[in-house]
Amino acid sequence: MPKLLLVEDDLTFTRLIQNFLTKHGYEVESLTDIKSSLSAIRSGSYDLLLLDYRLPDGNSLDMLTTLRDEGIVLPSLIMTSFQDIRTAVKAMRSGVLDYITKPINPEELLMVLKEAFNKPEVSQTVQKVPRKASNQGEFIEGVAPASKQVFEYVRLVAPTDMSVIVQGESGTGKENISRMIHLNSKRAGKPFVAIDCGALSKDLASSELFGHIKGAFTGALMDKKGQFEMANGGTLFLDEIGNLGYDVQIKLLRVLQERIVVPVGSSKPLKVDVRLIVATNDDLLTSVAKGDFREDLYHRLNEFKIQVPPLRERREDMELFISHFLQKVSYELNKNVTSISEELQALFSQYDWPGNLRELNNVIKRLVLLTNGEVAEAEALPEEMRKTLQKGNIYHAIETTEGKANPSDLKALKEEQEKEMIERVLNEVKFNKTKAAKILNIDRKTLYYKIGKYQIE
């Protein structure tokens, strides 16, 4: 059965097309925006993309460009209600199979799909992200004790309907772990909807999560289904849950308690059956103590917590992850890099990896791109990483106010470096915390927390 990803923000149209195509032998998964679609494509498996041209967070041609840059090429059809010949030409030049204008006749769409799947370049295409033999997505168990513990927790909690907090530093793979929980649950055949709470504006967060009715506020030109309703029967993943405003936290608590949502501007409650998994790189208990996060909501969410260890605490997994990323990126970039040099292995083992798996993936991608042979060498390392290693910020002891830090205590070294960085930036901006948070690429709440933690005055 051909599997399609339908990316369309018109929910009524989505339901019609999804039901029609399902009856005609297609498996159709639907999403409403570019960000969640990119995440699904990277970790999933699809035979064809059916894309609305204009989406809430951009246009689908830009999304296809992003995928091609990552080495992912999938047969695609573009739909739009704007009969713009320039857009049509641009779409065809971008490698899109066909261009369909709205309103769409379902029978015509069915004919276009059949023609698409009869084309040799489609029928013989092997997706750049191969189909998984298992349902573990891109999550690698690892051999380190800390990794095995995480895997064991995932295995235990996945079959339940318990709410889960996945806590860990940025780049540790919290979304992949959350997706793995979903894929190993009884909800695996239902939607997995991922939302970045840090990207939700304060004014529109309620609308995005719970939906709204036409006329609820200025700009609400039609009814909109919220992400809770979109995830009905499946799993809703809320990344960086600590960024939600206090008023939205209250509404979220009610949803968890009563299993209903009330769209903005409506008085009609809607029943929802959603499992909630949330992620955070901060300790929510600290936010509770500071009054930034509701304690009752925290306890409602914290039916089970998984602490994801940073990469520096599971160095036994480095070889496994390096091999995985080398194979994956080499395939994406059409290269044949099979290993890294001994010098590079030594540098990798000494580096602290503040960006964790995301940083390792990006470094490997650069290495593969710049390597002509089969073995990647240290010369291809990013400049900032080489400078960090040369300065010895990662593995040399550093001076503290109480004497010298233990050179084997990586956690203490990282905290000291973090404190020094925050102090330096604060001094440079004359303690303008808004500017400092922007330079440090963290939110203001996180900055205030770290200022208190390190007693920076």
Beta strands, then each sheet from edge to edge (+ up, - down):
strand 1: 3-7
strand 2: 27-31
strand 3: 48-52
strand 4: 54-55
strand 5: 58-59
strand 6: 76-80
strand 7: 98-101
strand 8: 164-167
strand 9: 192-196
strand 10: 235-239
strand 11: 260-261
strand 12: 270-271
strand 13: 275-280
strand 14: 304-307
strand 15: 339-340
strand 16: 375-376
strand 17: 399-400
strand 18: 403-404
sheet 1: 2+ 1+ 3+ 6+ 7+
sheet 2: 4+ 5-
sheet 3: 9+ 10+ 13+ 8+ 14+
sheet 4: 11+ 12-
sheet 5: 15+ 16+
sheet 6: 17+ 18-
end
